[in-house]
Amino acid sequence: MKNSSEKTNVMRILGQHKIPYTSYTYSGVISGADVAAVLKQDPRQVFKTLVTVGHTKTHYVFVVPVCGELDLKKAAVAVGEKSIEMIKSKELFPLTGYVHGGCSPIGMKKLFRTVIDQSAGNFETIIFSAGKIGYQVQVTLENLKQLVPFELADIAGS
């Protein structure tokens, strides 16, 4: 783990908006829980970004702790859909501009309705992908809201 000198698009966007952030890099790690361990951070404070499609064919972004899973039933309720499902990996890049494992709520090709698990409210800052595998950023929810309108809801399962 080190603070990164290379900037990802997410870091450039944060910088352009004068939003303070901490960046981290890592290598050779696959799971989110492993990322939290390498960064020496509480895994409940490290989040993953998931892109879904609802029954109405609307896309949604859900941000949940790396140590948990997205509860599809709770997610559907949170956005008023009958059902929600994960999009296929091959659809992720054309839709968001991000690859699987490097998806960030900041800087997607389009702004999608975004819901962050309510547990994020327990922390001063949260950590999530900086838009590239091996890169993470840490920001406050208040600062994140300047770039990505979101709501907090109970959407995580175990």
Long-range contacts (C-beta under 8 A, 24 or more apart in sequence): 1-25, 1-26, 1-38, 1-39, 1-40, 4-130, 4-135, 6-135, 8-130, 8-131, 8-132, 8-135, 9-107, 9-131, 10-104, 10-106, 10-107, 10-129, 10-130, 10-131, 10-132, 10-135, 10-137, 11-130, 11-135, 11-137, 13-106, 13-107, 13-147, 14-106, 14-137, 14-139, 14-147, 17-146, 17-147, 19-139, 19-143, 19-146, 19-147, 20-139, 20-143, 21-137, 21-138, 21-139, 21-143, 22-125, 22-137, 22-138, 23-130, 23-135, 23-136, 23-137, 23-138, 24-127, 24-135, 24-136, 24-137, 24-138, 25-134, 25-135, 25-136, 26-134, 26-136, 27-134, 29-134, 30-101, 31-66, 32-66, 32-67, 33-66, 33-67, 35-66, 35-136, 36-66, 36-67, 36-127, 39-127, 39-136, 41-127, 42-123, 43-67, 44-119, 44-122, 44-123, 45-123, 45-125, 45-126, 45-127, 46-126, 46-127, 46-128, 46-136, 47-116, 47-117, 47-120, 47-126, 47-127, 47-128, 48-103, 48-128, 48-129, 49-98, 49-103, 49-104, 49-105, 49-128, 49-129, 50-86, 50-103, 51-86, 51-87, 51-92, 51-95, 51-96, 51-103, 51-112, 52-84, 52-85, 52-86, 52-87, 53-84, 53-85, 53-87, 54-79, 54-81, 54-82, 54-83, 54-84, 55-81, 55-82, 55-83, 55-84, 56-81, 56-82, 58-113, 59-87, 59-95, 59-112, 60-84, 60-112, 60-113, 60-114, 60-115, 61-105, 61-108, 61-112, 61-113, 61-114, 61-115, 62-114, 62-115, 62-116, 62-117, 62-155, 63-105, 63-114, 63-115, 63-116, 63-117, 63-120, 63-126, 63-128, 63-150, 64-116, 64-117, 64-155, 64-156, 65-117, 65-119, 65-156, 68-117, 68-156, 68-157, 68-158, 69-156, 69-157, 69-158, 70-155, 70-156, 70-157, 71-155, 71-156, 71-157, 74-153, 74-154, 74-155, 74-156, 74-157, 75-115, 75-155, 78-115, 78-151, 78-153, 78-154, 78-155, 79-113, 79-115, 98-129, 98-131, 99-133, 101-129, 101-133, 102-129, 102-131, 102-132, 102-133, 102-134, 102-135, 103-129, 103-131, 104-128, 104-129, 104-130, 104-131, 104-137, 105-144, 105-148, 105-150, 106-131, 106-137, 106-144, 106-147, 106-148, 107-131, 111-148, 111-149, 114-148, 114-149, 114-150, 114-151, 115-150, 115-151, 115-152, 115-153, 115-155, 116-141, 116-150, 116-151, 116-152, 116-153, 117-152, 117-153, 117-154, 117-155, 117-156, 118-152, 118-153, 118-154, 118-155, 119-156, 120-152, 121-152
